[in-house]
Amino acid sequence: MKKFVSRDKLSKKEKRIKNSEKRIRWDFSPVSRIIPNKKKKMEKKIHFDPDE
């Protein structure tokens, strides 16, 4: 059994490993997700062309 070592005393490499174990993987990146602009759709619907 390993001894308990506080996070402050861990090496930089070991801290990275511990942190990566705790992180959860996403199915998609929430940052890169594009949400369509609702106002653009409204402008297109409101547009009126008198020639038609």
mmCIF entry with sequence, helices, sheets and N, C-alpha, C, O atoms, coordinates in Angstrom:
data_MODEL
# 
_entry.id   MODEL 
# 
_entity.id                         1 
_entity.type                       polymer 
_entity.pdbx_number_of_molecules   1 
# 
_entity_poly.entity_id                      1 
_entity_poly.type                           'polypeptide(L)' 
_entity_poly.nstd_linkage                   no 
_entity_poly.nstd_monomer                   no 
_entity_poly.pdbx_seq_one_letter_code       MKKFVSRDKLSKKEKRIKNSEKRIRWDFSPVSRIIPNKKKKMEKKIHFDPDE 
_entity_poly.pdbx_seq_one_letter_code_can   MKKFVSRDKLSKKEKRIKNSEKRIRWDFSPVSRIIPNKKKKMEKKIHFDPDE 
_entity_poly.pdbx_strand_id                 A 
# 
loop_
_entity_poly_seq.entity_id 
_entity_poly_seq.num 
_entity_poly_seq.mon_id 
_entity_poly_seq.hetero 
1 1  MET n 
1 2  LYS n 
1 3  LYS n 
1 4  PHE n 
1 5  VAL n 
1 6  SER n 
1 7  ARG n 
1 8  ASP n 
1 9  LYS n 
1 10 LEU n 
1 11 SER n 
1 12 LYS n 
1 13 LYS n 
1 14 GLU n 
1 15 LYS n 
1 16 ARG n 
1 17 ILE n 
1 18 LYS n 
1 19 ASN n 
1 20 SER n 
1 21 GLU n 
1 22 LYS n 
1 23 ARG n 
1 24 ILE n 
1 25 ARG n 
1 26 TRP n 
1 27 ASP n 
1 28 PHE n 
1 29 SER n 
1 30 PRO n 
1 31 VAL n 
1 32 SER n 
1 33 ARG n 
1 34 ILE n 
1 35 ILE n 
1 36 PRO n 
1 37 ASN n 
1 38 LYS n 
1 39 LYS n 
1 40 LYS n 
1 41 LYS n 
1 42 MET n 
1 43 GLU n 
1 44 LYS n 
1 45 LYS n 
1 46 ILE n 
1 47 HIS n 
1 48 PHE n 
1 49 ASP n 
1 50 PRO n 
1 51 ASP n 
1 52 GLU n 
# 
_struct_asym.id          A 
_struct_asym.entity_id   1 
# 
loop_
_struct_conf.conf_type_id 
_struct_conf.id 
_struct_conf.pdbx_PDB_helix_id 
_struct_conf.beg_label_comp_id 
_struct_conf.beg_label_asym_id 
_struct_conf.beg_label_seq_id 
_struct_conf.pdbx_beg_PDB_ins_code 
_struct_conf.end_label_comp_id 
_struct_conf.end_label_asym_id 
_struct_conf.end_label_seq_id 
_struct_conf.pdbx_end_PDB_ins_code 
_struct_conf.beg_auth_comp_id 
_struct_conf.beg_auth_asym_id 
_struct_conf.beg_auth_seq_id 
_struct_conf.end_auth_comp_id 
_struct_conf.end_auth_asym_id 
_struct_conf.end_auth_seq_id 
_struct_conf.pdbx_PDB_helix_class 
_struct_conf.details 
_struct_conf.pdbx_PDB_helix_length 
HELX_P HELX_P1 AA1 ARG A 7  ? LYS A 9  ? ARG A 7  LYS A 9  5 ? 3  
HELX_P HELX_P2 AA2 LYS A 12 ? LYS A 22 ? LYS A 12 LYS A 22 1 ? 11 
HELX_P HELX_P3 AA3 LYS A 38 ? ILE A 46 ? LYS A 38 ILE A 46 1 ? 9  
# 
_struct_conf_type.id          HELX_P 
_struct_conf_type.criteria    ? 
_struct_conf_type.reference   ? 
# 
loop_
_atom_site.group_PDB 
_atom_site.id 
_atom_site.type_symbol 
_atom_site.label_atom_id 
_atom_site.label_alt_id 
_atom_site.label_comp_id 
_atom_site.label_asym_id 
_atom_site.label_entity_id 
_atom_site.label_seq_id 
_atom_site.pdbx_PDB_ins_code 
_atom_site.Cartn_x 
_atom_site.Cartn_y 
_atom_site.Cartn_z 
_atom_site.occupancy 
_atom_site.B_iso_or_equiv 
_atom_site.pdbx_formal_charge 
_atom_site.auth_seq_id 
_atom_site.auth_comp_id 
_atom_site.auth_asym_id 
_atom_site.auth_atom_id 
_atom_site.pdbx_PDB_model_num 
ATOM 1   N N  . MET A 1 1  ? 0.833   -1.186 0.000   1.00 0.00 ? 1  MET A N  1 
ATOM 2   C CA . MET A 1 1  ? 0.000   0.000  0.000   1.00 0.00 ? 1  MET A CA 1 
ATOM 3   C C  . MET A 1 1  ? 0.882   1.255  0.000   1.00 0.00 ? 1  MET A C  1 
ATOM 4   O O  . MET A 1 1  ? 1.872   1.329  0.728   1.00 0.00 ? 1  MET A O  1 
ATOM 5   N N  . LYS A 1 2  ? 0.509   2.234  -0.823  1.00 0.00 ? 2  LYS A N  1 
ATOM 6   C CA . LYS A 1 2  ? 1.298   3.459  -0.913  1.00 0.00 ? 2  LYS A CA 1 
ATOM 7   C C  . LYS A 1 2  ? 0.997   4.391  0.257   1.00 0.00 ? 2  LYS A C  1 
ATOM 8   O O  . LYS A 1 2  ? -0.106  4.404  0.803   1.00 0.00 ? 2  LYS A O  1 
ATOM 9   N N  . LYS A 1 3  ? 1.992   5.154  0.614   1.00 0.00 ? 3  LYS A N  1 
ATOM 10  C CA . LYS A 1 3  ? 1.798   6.153  1.659   1.00 0.00 ? 3  LYS A CA 1 
ATOM 11  C C  . LYS A 1 3  ? 1.047   7.348  1.094   1.00 0.00 ? 3  LYS A C  1 
ATOM 12  O O  . LYS A 1 3  ? 1.154   7.671  -0.089  1.00 0.00 ? 3  LYS A O  1 
ATOM 13  N N  . PHE A 1 4  ? 0.294   7.991  1.960   1.00 0.00 ? 4  PHE A N  1 
ATOM 14  C CA . PHE A 1 4  ? -0.413  9.204  1.546   1.00 0.00 ? 4  PHE A CA 1 
ATOM 15  C C  . PHE A 1 4  ? 0.563   10.379 1.530   1.00 0.00 ? 4  PHE A C  1 
ATOM 16  O O  . PHE A 1 4  ? 1.282   10.621 2.499   1.00 0.00 ? 4  PHE A O  1 
ATOM 17  N N  . VAL A 1 5  ? 0.573   11.106 0.408   1.00 0.00 ? 5  VAL A N  1 
ATOM 18  C CA . VAL A 1 5  ? 1.415   12.294 0.282   1.00 0.00 ? 5  VAL A CA 1 
ATOM 19  C C  . VAL A 1 5  ? 0.501   13.441 -0.117  1.00 0.00 ? 5  VAL A C  1 
ATOM 20  O O  . VAL A 1 5  ? -0.275  13.315 -1.065  1.00 0.00 ? 5  VAL A O  1 
ATOM 21  N N  . SER A 1 6  ? 0.586   14.550 0.590   1.00 0.00 ? 6  SER A N  1 
ATOM 22  C CA . SER A 1 6  ? -0.275  15.691 0.276   1.00 0.00 ? 6  SER A CA 1 
ATOM 23  C C  . SER A 1 6  ? 0.055   16.248 -1.102  1.00 0.00 ? 6  SER A C  1 
ATOM 24  O O  . SER A 1 6  ? 1.169   16.084 -1.599  1.00 0.00 ? 6  SER A O  1 
ATOM 25  N N  . ARG A 1 7  ? -0.915  16.902 -1.706  1.00 0.00 ? 7  ARG A N  1 
ATOM 26  C CA . ARG A 1 7  ? -0.741  17.449 -3.059  1.00 0.00 ? 7  ARG A CA 1 
ATOM 27  C C  . ARG A 1 7  ? 0.383   18.481 -3.121  1.00 0.00 ? 7  ARG A C  1 
ATOM 28  O O  . ARG A 1 7  ? 1.080   18.588 -4.131  1.00 0.00 ? 7  ARG A O  1 
ATOM 29  N N  . ASP A 1 8  ? 0.551   19.222 -2.062  1.00 0.00 ? 8  ASP A N  1 
ATOM 30  C CA . ASP A 1 8  ? 1.593   20.251 -2.032  1.00 0.00 ? 8  ASP A CA 1 
ATOM 31  C C  . ASP A 1 8  ? 2.991   19.661 -2.175  1.00 0.00 ? 8  ASP A C  1 
ATOM 32  O O  . ASP A 1 8  ? 3.891   20.302 -2.719  1.00 0.00 ? 8  ASP A O  1 
ATOM 33  N N  . LYS A 1 9  ? 3.162   18.471 -1.697  1.00 0.00 ? 9  LYS A N  1 
ATOM 34  C CA . LYS A 1 9  ? 4.492   17.855 -1.716  1.00 0.00 ? 9  LYS A CA 1 
ATOM 35  C C  . LYS A 1 9  ? 4.744   16.983 -2.946  1.00 0.00 ? 9  LYS A C  1 
ATOM 36  O O  . LYS A 1 9  ? 5.851   16.477 -3.135  1.00 0.00 ? 9  LYS A O  1 
ATOM 37  N N  . LEU A 1 10 ? 3.728   16.809 -3.772  1.00 0.00 ? 10 LEU A N  1 
ATOM 38  C CA . LEU A 1 10 ? 3.910   16.008 -4.986  1.00 0.00 ? 10 LEU A CA 1 
ATOM 39  C C  . LEU A 1 10 ? 4.739   16.772 -6.006  1.00 0.00 ? 10 LEU A C  1 
ATOM 40  O O  . LEU A 1 10 ? 4.779   18.002 -6.003  1.00 0.00 ? 10 LEU A O  1 
ATOM 41  N N  . SER A 1 11 ? 5.392   16.028 -6.869  1.00 0.00 ? 11 SER A N  1 
ATOM 42  C CA . SER A 1 11 ? 6.150   16.671 -7.943  1.00 0.00 ? 11 SER A CA 1 
ATOM 43  C C  . SER A 1 11 ? 5.174   17.185 -9.002  1.00 0.00 ? 11 SER A C  1 
ATOM 44  O O  . SER A 1 11 ? 4.004   16.805 -9.016  1.00 0.00 ? 11 SER A O  1 
ATOM 45  N N  . LYS A 1 12 ? 5.660   18.034 -9.869  1.00 0.00 ? 12 LYS A N  1 
ATOM 46  C CA . LYS A 1 12 ? 4.820   18.631 -10.906 1.00 0.00 ? 12 LYS A CA 1 
ATOM 47  C C  . LYS A 1 12 ? 4.231   17.555 -11.825 1.00 0.00 ? 12 LYS A C  1 
ATOM 48  O O  . LYS A 1 12 ? 3.060   17.614 -12.201 1.00 0.00 ? 12 LYS A O  1 
ATOM 49  N N  . LYS A 1 13 ? 5.045   16.596 -12.168 1.00 0.00 ? 13 LYS A N  1 
ATOM 50  C CA . LYS A 1 13 ? 4.622   15.500 -13.042 1.00 0.00 ? 13 LYS A CA 1 
ATOM 51  C C  . LYS A 1 13 ? 3.521   14.673 -12.376 1.00 0.00 ? 13 LYS A C  1 
ATOM 52  O O  . LYS A 1 13 ? 2.524   14.338 -13.017 1.00 0.00 ? 13 LYS A O  1 
ATOM 53  N N  . GLU A 1 14 ? 3.694   14.349 -11.115 1.00 0.00 ? 14 GLU A N  1 
ATOM 54  C CA . GLU A 1 14 ? 2.704   13.557 -10.398 1.00 0.00 ? 14 GLU A CA 1 
ATOM 55  C C  . GLU A 1 14 ? 1.395   14.324 -10.215 1.00 0.00 ? 14 GLU A C  1 
ATOM 56  O O  . GLU A 1 14 ? 0.320   13.726 -10.253 1.00 0.00 ? 14 GLU A O  1 
ATOM 57  N N  . LYS A 1 15 ? 1.476   15.634 -10.017 1.00 0.00 ? 15 LYS A N  1 
ATOM 58  C CA . LYS A 1 15 ? 0.263   16.455 -9.909  1.00 0.00 ? 15 LYS A CA 1 
ATOM 59  C C  . LYS A 1 15 ? -0.531  16.400 -11.205 1.00 0.00 ? 15 LYS A C  1 
ATOM 60  O O  . LYS A 1 15 ? -1.756  16.284 -11.186 1.00 0.00 ? 15 LYS A O  1 
ATOM 61  N N  . ARG A 1 16 ? 0.168   16.486 -12.331 1.00 0.00 ? 16 ARG A N  1 
ATOM 62  C CA . ARG A 1 16 ? -0.501  16.419 -13.633 1.00 0.00 ? 16 ARG A CA 1 
ATOM 63  C C  . ARG A 1 16 ? -1.232  15.098 -13.811 1.00 0.00 ? 16 ARG A C  1 
ATOM 64  O O  . ARG A 1 16 ? -2.363  15.063 -14.295 1.00 0.00 ? 16 ARG A O  1 
ATOM 65  N N  . ILE A 1 17 ? -0.578  14.016 -13.416 1.00 0.00 ? 17 ILE A N  1 
ATOM 66  C CA . ILE A 1 17 ? -1.190  12.689 -13.540 1.00 0.00 ? 17 ILE A CA 1 
ATOM 67  C C  . ILE A 1 17 ? -2.441  12.594 -12.671 1.00 0.00 ? 17 ILE A C  1 
ATOM 68  O O  . ILE A 1 17 ? -3.476  12.108 -13.127 1.00 0.00 ? 17 ILE A O  1 
ATOM 69  N N  . LYS A 1 18 ? -2.354  13.049 -11.435 1.00 0.00 ? 18 LYS A N  1 
ATOM 70  C CA . LYS A 1 18 ? -3.503  13.016 -10.522 1.00 0.00 ? 18 LYS A CA 1 
ATOM 71  C C  . LYS A 1 18 ? -4.658  13.861 -11.058 1.00 0.00 ? 18 LYS A C  1 
ATOM 72  O O  . LYS A 1 18 ? -5.815  13.445 -11.009 1.00 0.00 ? 18 LYS A O  1 
ATOM 73  N N  . ASN A 1 19 ? -4.335  15.042 -11.565 1.00 0.00 ? 19 ASN A N  1 
ATOM 74  C CA . ASN A 1 19 ? -5.371  15.931 -12.087 1.00 0.00 ? 19 ASN A CA 1 
ATOM 75  C C  . ASN A 1 19 ? -6.039  15.343 -13.323 1.00 0.00 ? 19 ASN A C  1 
ATOM 76  O O  . ASN A 1 19 ? -7.257  15.439 -13.472 1.00 0.00 ? 19 ASN A O  1 
ATOM 77  N N  . SER A 1 20 ? -5.263  14.740 -14.203 1.00 0.00 ? 20 SER A N  1 
ATOM 78  C CA . SER A 1 20 ? -5.828  14.166 -15.419 1.00 0.00 ? 20 SER A CA 1 
ATOM 79  C C  . SER A 1 20 ? -6.741  12.982 -15.114 1.00 0.00 ? 20 SER A C  1 
ATOM 80  O O  . SER A 1 20 ? -7.699  12.736 -15.847 1.00 0.00 ? 20 SER A O  1 
ATOM 81  N N  . GLU A 1 21 ? -6.458  12.251 -14.047 1.00 0.00 ? 21 GLU A N  1 
ATOM 82  C CA . GLU A 1 21 ? -7.322  11.137 -13.645 1.00 0.00 ? 21 GLU A CA 1 
ATOM 83  C C  . GLU A 1 21 ? -8.687  11.630 -13.187 1.00 0.00 ? 21 GLU A C  1 
ATOM 84  O O  . GLU A 1 21 ? -9.689  10.943 -13.383 1.00 0.00 ? 21 GLU A O  1 
ATOM 85  N N  . LYS A 1 22 ? -8.737  12.803 -12.584 1.00 0.00 ? 22 LYS A N  1 
ATOM 86  C CA . LYS A 1 22 ? -9.997  13.336 -12.063 1.00 0.00 ? 22 LYS A CA 1 
ATOM 87  C C  . LYS A 1 22 ? -10.862 13.994 -13.125 1.00 0.00 ? 22 LYS A C  1 
ATOM 88  O O  . LYS A 1 22 ? -12.072 14.129 -12.948 1.00 0.00 ? 22 LYS A O  1 
ATOM 89  N N  . ARG A 1 23 ? -10.245 14.401 -14.224 1.00 0.00 ? 23 ARG A N  1 
ATOM 90  C CA . ARG A 1 23 ? -11.004 15.086 -15.277 1.00 0.00 ? 23 ARG A CA 1 
ATOM 91  C C  . ARG A 1 23 ? -11.915 14.120 -16.009 1.00 0.00 ? 23 ARG A C  1 
ATOM 92  O O  . ARG A 1 23 ? -11.621 12.932 -16.142 1.00 0.00 ? 23 ARG A O  1 
ATOM 93  N N  . ILE A 1 24 ? -13.030 14.662 -16.480 1.00 0.00 ? 24 ILE A N  1 
ATOM 94  C CA . ILE A 1 24 ? -13.999 13.866 -17.219 1.00 0.00 ? 24 ILE A CA 1 
ATOM 95  C C  . ILE A 1 24 ? -13.879 14.216 -18.699 1.00 0.00 ? 24 ILE A C  1 
ATOM 96  O O  . ILE A 1 24 ? -13.754 15.388 -19.055 1.00 0.00 ? 24 ILE A O  1 
ATOM 97  N N  . ARG A 1 25 ? -13.916 13.217 -19.544 1.00 0.00 ? 25 ARG A N  1 
ATOM 98  C CA . ARG A 1 25 ? -13.868 13.445 -20.986 1.00 0.00 ? 25 ARG A CA 1 
ATOM 99  C C  . ARG A 1 25 ? -15.271 13.776 -21.494 1.00 0.00 ? 25 ARG A C  1 
ATOM 100 O O  . ARG A 1 25 ? -16.245 13.128 -21.109 1.00 0.00 ? 25 ARG A O  1 
ATOM 101 N N  . TRP A 1 26 ? -15.368 14.780 -22.353 1.00 0.00 ? 26 TRP A N  1 
ATOM 102 C CA . TRP A 1 26 ? -16.640 15.151 -22.958 1.00 0.00 ? 26 TRP A CA 1 
ATOM 103 C C  . TRP A 1 26 ? -16.774 14.437 -24.293 1.00 0.00 ? 26 TRP A C  1 
ATOM 104 O O  . TRP A 1 26 ? -15.776 14.130 -24.946 1.00 0.00 ? 26 TRP A O  1 
ATOM 105 N N  . ASP A 1 27 ? -18.020 14.175 -24.696 1.00 0.00 ? 27 ASP A N  1 
ATOM 106 C CA . ASP A 1 27 ? -18.265 13.599 -26.017 1.00 0.00 ? 27 ASP A CA 1 
ATOM 107 C C  . ASP A 1 27 ? -17.987 14.628 -27.102 1.00 0.00 ? 27 ASP A C  1 
ATOM 108 O O  . ASP A 1 27 ? -17.585 14.285 -28.213 1.00 0.00 ? 27 ASP A O  1 
ATOM 109 N N  . PHE A 1 28 ? -18.206 15.882 -26.767 1.00 0.00 ? 28 PHE A N  1 
ATOM 110 C CA . PHE A 1 28 ? -17.946 16.983 -27.692 1.00 0.00 ? 28 PHE A CA 1 
ATOM 111 C C  . PHE A 1 28 ? -17.366 18.133 -26.893 1.00 0.00 ? 28 PHE A C  1 
ATOM 112 O O  . PHE A 1 28 ? -17.532 18.197 -25.675 1.00 0.00 ? 28 PHE A O  1 
ATOM 113 N N  . SER A 1 29 ? -16.699 19.023 -27.564 1.00 0.00 ? 29 SER A N  1 
ATOM 114 C CA . SER A 1 29 ? -16.112 20.169 -26.879 1.00 0.00 ? 29 SER A CA 1 
ATOM 115 C C  . SER A 1 29 ? -17.169 21.257 -26.730 1.00 0.00 ? 29 SER A C  1 
ATOM 116 O O  . SER A 1 29 ? -17.676 21.747 -27.739 1.00 0.00 ? 29 SER A O  1 
ATOM 117 N N  . PRO A 1 30 ? -17.519 21.651 -25.509 1.00 0.00 ? 30 PRO A N  1 
ATOM 118 C CA . PRO A 1 30 ? -18.542 22.678 -25.320 1.00 0.00 ? 30 PRO A CA 1 
ATOM 119 C C  . PRO A 1 30 ? -18.095 24.045 -25.837 1.00 0.00 ? 30 PRO A C  1 
ATOM 120 O O  . PRO A 1 30 ? -18.930 24.889 -26.165 1.00 0.00 ? 30 PRO A O  1 
ATOM 121 N N  . VAL A 1 31 ? -16.806 24.261 -25.907 1.00 0.00 ? 31 VAL A N  1 
ATOM 122 C CA . VAL A 1 31 ? -16.287 25.554 -26.352 1.00 0.00 ? 31 VAL A CA 1 
ATOM 123 C C  . VAL A 1 31 ? -16.452 25.699 -27.860 1.00 0.00 ? 31 VAL A C  1 
ATOM 124 O O  . VAL A 1 31 ? -16.803 26.777 -28.341 1.00 0.00 ? 31 VAL A O  1 
ATOM 125 N N  . SER A 1 32 ? -16.207 24.643 -28.602 1.00 0.00 ? 32 SER A N  1 
ATOM 126 C CA . SER A 1 32 ? -16.250 24.721 -30.061 1.00 0.00 ? 32 SER A CA 1 
ATOM 127 C C  . SER A 1 32 ? -17.663 24.578 -30.621 1.00 0.00 ? 32 SER A C  1 
ATOM 128 O O  . SER A 1 32 ? -17.869 24.725 -31.826 1.00 0.00 ? 32 SER A O  1 
ATOM 129 N N  . ARG A 1 33 ? -18.617 24.299 -29.776 1.00 0.00 ? 33 ARG A N  1 
ATOM 130 C CA . ARG A 1 33 ? -19.999 24.134 -30.224 1.00 0.00 ? 33 ARG A CA 1 
ATOM 131 C C  . ARG A 1 33 ? -20.554 25.467 -30.698 1.00 0.00 ? 33 ARG A C  1 
ATOM 132 O O  . ARG A 1 33 ? -20.420 26.475 -30.004 1.00 0.00 ? 33 ARG A O  1 
ATOM 133 N N  . ILE A 1 34 ? -21.171 25.483 -31.861 1.00 0.00 ? 34 ILE A N  1 
ATOM 134 C CA . ILE A 1 34 ? -21.721 26.722 -32.414 1.00 0.00 ? 34 ILE A CA 1 
ATOM 135 C C  . ILE A 1 34 ? -23.228 26.733 -32.207 1.00 0.00 ? 34 ILE A C  1 
ATOM 136 O O  . ILE A 1 34 ? -23.929 25.801 -32.601 1.00 0.00 ? 34 ILE A O  1 
ATOM 137 N N  . ILE A 1 35 ? -23.711 27.788 -31.589 1.00 0.00 ? 35 ILE A N  1 
ATOM 138 C CA . ILE A 1 35 ? -25.147 27.947 -31.388 1.00 0.00 ? 35 ILE A CA 1 
ATOM 139 C C  . ILE A 1 35 ? -25.632 28.923 -32.455 1.00 0.00 ? 35 ILE A C  1 
ATOM 140 O O  . ILE A 1 35 ? -25.114 30.036 -32.544 1.00 0.00 ? 35 ILE A O  1 
ATOM 141 N N  . PRO A 1 36 ? -26.603 28.537 -33.256 1.00 0.00 ? 36 PRO A N  1 
ATOM 142 C CA . PRO A 1 36 ? -27.078 29.423 -34.322 1.00 0.00 ? 36 PRO A CA 1 
ATOM 143 C C  . PRO A 1 36 ? -27.709 30.698 -33.754 1.00 0.00 ? 36 PRO A C  1 
ATOM 144 O O  . PRO A 1 36 ? -28.357 30.680 -32.708 1.00 0.00 ? 36 PRO A O  1 
ATOM 145 N N  . ASN A 1 37 ? -27.505 31.782 -34.461 1.00 0.00 ? 37 ASN A N  1 
ATOM 146 C CA . ASN A 1 37 ? -28.037 33.066 -34.042 1.00 0.00 ? 37 ASN A CA 1 
ATOM 147 C C  . ASN A 1 37 ? -29.526 33.119 -34.401 1.00 0.00 ? 37 ASN A C  1 
ATOM 148 O O  . ASN A 1 37 ? -29.887 32.996 -35.571 1.00 0.00 ? 37 ASN A O  1 
ATOM 149 N N  . LYS A 1 38 ? -30.378 33.299 -33.411 1.00 0.00 ? 38 LYS A N  1 
ATOM 150 C CA . LYS A 1 38 ? -31.821 33.299 -33.631 1.00 0.00 ? 38 LYS A CA 1 
ATOM 151 C C  . LYS A 1 38 ? -32.288 34.572 -34.339 1.00 0.00 ? 38 LYS A C  1 
ATOM 152 O O  . LYS A 1 38 ? -33.286 34.549 -35.058 1.00 0.00 ? 38 LYS A O  1 
ATOM 153 N N  . LYS A 1 39 ? -31.584 35.664 -34.143 1.00 0.00 ? 39 LYS A N  1 
ATOM 154 C CA . LYS A 1 39 ? -31.975 36.920 -34.751 1.00 0.00 ? 39 LYS A CA 1 
ATOM 155 C C  . LYS A 1 39 ? -31.859 36.872 -36.269 1.00 0.00 ? 39 LYS A C  1 
ATOM 156 O O  . LYS A 1 39 ? -32.672 37.479 -36.967 1.00 0.00 ? 39 LYS A O  1 
ATOM 157 N N  . LYS A 1 40 ? -30.878 36.173 -36.784 1.00 0.00 ? 40 LYS A N  1 
ATOM 158 C CA . LYS A 1 40 ? -30.696 36.059 -38.231 1.00 0.00 ? 40 LYS A CA 1 
ATOM 159 C C  . LYS A 1 40 ? -31.899 35.388 -38.873 1.00 0.00 ? 40 LYS A C  1 
ATOM 160 O O  . LYS A 1 40 ? -32.354 35.799 -39.940 1.00 0.00 ? 40 LYS A O  1 
ATOM 161 N N  . LYS A 1 41 ? -32.402 34.368 -38.229 1.00 0.00 ? 41 LYS A N  1 
ATOM 162 C CA . LYS A 1 41 ? -33.570 33.674 -38.761 1.00 0.00 ? 41 LYS A CA 1 
ATOM 163 C C  . LYS A 1 41 ? -34.777 34.610 -38.796 1.00 0.00 ? 41 LYS A C  1 
ATOM 164 O O  . LYS A 1 41 ? -35.544 34.604 -39.760 1.00 0.00 ? 41 LYS A O  1 
ATOM 165 N N  . MET A 1 42 ? -34.941 35.401 -37.761 1.00 0.00 ? 42 MET A N  1 
ATOM 166 C CA . MET A 1 42 ? -36.062 36.333 -37.701 1.00 0.00 ? 42 MET A CA 1 
ATOM 167 C C  . MET A 1 42 ? -35.960 37.384 -38.804 1.00 0.00 ? 42 MET A C  1 
ATOM 168 O O  . MET A 1 42 ? -36.965 37.729 -39.426 1.00 0.00 ? 42 MET A O  1 
ATOM 169 N N  . GLU A 1 43 ? -34.763 37.890 -39.049 1.00 0.00 ? 43 GLU A N  1 
ATOM 170 C CA . GLU A 1 43 ? -34.581 38.901 -40.090 1.00 0.00 ? 43 GLU A CA 1 
ATOM 171 C C  . GLU A 1 43 ? -34.953 38.341 -41.460 1.00 0.00 ? 43 GLU A C  1 
ATOM 172 O O  . GLU A 1 43 ? -35.554 39.038 -42.278 1.00 0.00 ? 43 GLU A O  1 
ATOM 173 N N  . LYS A 1 44 ? -34.598 37.091 -41.704 1.00 0.00 ? 44 LYS A N  1 
ATOM 174 C CA . LYS A 1 44 ? -34.914 36.481 -42.989 1.00 0.00 ? 44 LYS A CA 1 
ATOM 175 C C  . LYS A 1 44 ? -36.423 36.322 -43.161 1.00 0.00 ? 44 LYS A C  1 
ATOM 176 O O  . LYS A 1 44 ? -36.939 36.508 -44.263 1.00 0.00 ? 44 LYS A O  1 
ATOM 177 N N  . LYS A 1 45 ? -37.120 35.989 -42.113 1.00 0.00 ? 45 LYS A N  1 
ATOM 178 C CA . LYS A 1 45 ? -38.569 35.800 -42.197 1.00 0.00 ? 45 LYS A CA 1 
ATOM 179 C C  . LYS A 1 45 ? -39.291 37.137 -42.397 1.00 0.00 ? 45 LYS A C  1 
ATOM 180 O O  . LYS A 1 45 ? -40.296 37.197 -43.104 1.00 0.00 ? 45 LYS A O  1 
ATOM 181 N N  . ILE A 1 46 ? -38.792 38.190 -41.787 1.00 0.00 ? 46 ILE A N  1 
ATOM 182 C CA . ILE A 1 46 ? -39.434 39.496 -41.840 1.00 0.00 ? 46 ILE A CA 1 
ATOM 183 C C  . ILE A 1 46 ? -39.222 40.183 -43.190 1.00 0.00 ? 46 ILE A C  1 
ATOM 184 O O  . ILE A 1 46 ? -40.033 41.009 -43.609 1.00 0.00 ? 46 ILE A O  1 
ATOM 185 N N  . HIS A 1 47 ? -38.147 39.840 -43.850 1.00 0.00 ? 47 HIS A N  1 
ATOM 186 C CA . HIS A 1 47 ? -37.799 40.480 -45.123 1.00 0.00 ? 47 HIS A CA 1 
ATOM 187 C C  . HIS A 1 47 ? -38.971 40.404 -46.111 1.00 0.00 ? 47 HIS A C  1 
ATOM 188 O O  . HIS A 1 47 ? -39.552 39.341 -46.331 1.00 0.00 ? 47 HIS A O  1 
ATOM 189 N N  . PHE A 1 48 ? -39.298 41.549 -46.691 1.00 0.00 ? 48 PHE A N  1 
ATOM 190 C CA . PHE A 1 48 ? -40.409 41.630 -47.634 1.00 0.00 ? 48 PHE A CA 1 
ATOM 191 C C  . PHE A 1 48 ? -39.922 42.211 -48.946 1.00 0.00 ? 48 PHE A C  1 
ATOM 192 O O  . PHE A 1 48 ? -39.275 43.258 -48.965 1.00 0.00 ? 48 PHE A O  1 
ATOM 193 N N  . ASP A 1 49 ? -40.230 41.540 -50.037 1.00 0.00 ? 49 ASP A N  1 
ATOM 194 C CA . ASP A 1 49 ? -39.817 42.024 -51.353 1.00 0.00 ? 49 ASP A CA 1 
ATOM 195 C C  . ASP A 1 49 ? -41.083 42.422 -52.121 1.00 0.00 ? 49 ASP A C  1 
ATOM 196 O O  . ASP A 1 49 ? -41.903 41.560 -52.437 1.00 0.00 ? 49 ASP A O  1 
ATOM 197 N N  . PRO A 1 50 ? -41.252 43.711 -52.425 1.00 0.00 ? 50 PRO A N  1 
ATOM 198 C CA . PRO A 1 50 ? -42.478 44.160 -53.083 1.00 0.00 ? 50 PRO A CA 1 
ATOM 199 C C  . PRO A 1 50 ? -42.620 43.680 -54.537 1.00 0.00 ? 50 PRO A C  1 
ATOM 200 O O  . PRO A 1 50 ? -43.729 43.672 -55.070 1.00 0.00 ? 50 PRO A O  1 
ATOM 201 N N  . ASP A 1 51 ? -41.535 43.286 -55.174 1.00 0.00 ? 51 ASP A N  1 
ATOM 202 C CA . ASP A 1 51 ? -41.588 42.848 -56.556 1.00 0.00 ? 51 ASP A CA 1 
ATOM 203 C C  . ASP A 1 51 ? -42.238 41.471 -56.700 1.00 0.00 ? 51 ASP A C  1 
ATOM 204 O O  . ASP A 1 51 ? -42.750 41.137 -57.769 1.00 0.00 ? 51 ASP A O  1 
ATOM 205 N N  . GLU A 1 52 ? -42.221 40.697 -55.665 1.00 0.00 ? 52 GLU A N  1 
ATOM 206 C CA . GLU A 1 52 ? -42.764 39.329 -55.778 1.00 0.00 ? 52 GLU A CA 1 
ATOM 207 C C  . GLU A 1 52 ? -44.237 39.294 -55.535 1.00 0.00 ? 52 GLU A C  1 
ATOM 208 O O  . GLU A 1 52 ? -44.847 38.227 -55.591 1.00 0.00 ? 52 GLU A O  1 
# 
